[in-house]
């Protein structure tokens, strides 16, 4: 039986291409089940999972919860706004108290980069990173690459441009690692002020011109401007950002190629993406959301399997 090479899902950086392939093949099986009238399987009946969300989330939180329920796991949920973290309790104390209640897997979203790695080194549980600050968002990258594989048949050789706030984006970093491991060519597009300094070391080229980027790519993955992570003015105004880097139907109609539009959500409609593109036949945004459940079922199932070996 194939198993993952890792004990936790901390980031795509730590995965081998064979791990990603195994997650995709396992997700294929779960996706078939999710399309049947009875969507629940007993695979994680004896497993307890705690979802700890110390940052806002809609898609990731609900997708993990649904994945866990469809695997028949027992689940508990905690958010920073309703927890004793507000009274000064440390992350480690919080998690050790939860683990004393016999929990097997922790799903963690946290504003601090490295929070999941820190937990994995200090507690006795499987850790799944559901987004850690500006660092990584591995399940998002897996579901993004899986959606590209579903649309095109494979990821290898595809040209993907990630557009927007690369500097503050964990989705961008995880996507770069994931797509490159699967043989895609990845470039980025946006204002230079929103590009990380280490872009060259990631082997990623930068387009400052949106039209050139869109002409080059098969797939454009559009990111939101993450104002909550910006304490400086990286561009004059959202309106000016939108005029240079916002994608609308008029721009797509001028292209000589037919491209696929992706977005991890939440969308700021009218800023990075217009509604006539977000809701068009170019968009696979809701397919990404749908695939998130099967991908998260696969990740949790494979990690739980690893534990019993
Ligand atoms: N894509 C994503 O992480 O969305 P949420 O912040 O809503 O979970």
Boltz pocket constraint, residues with backbone or C-beta under 6 A from the ligand:
constraints:
  - pocket:
      binder: B
      contacts: [[A, 56], [A, 57], [A, 58], [A, 59], [A, 60], [A, 61], [A, 130], [A, 131], [A, 137], [A, 140], [A, 264], [A, 265], [A, 266]]
      max_distance: 6.0
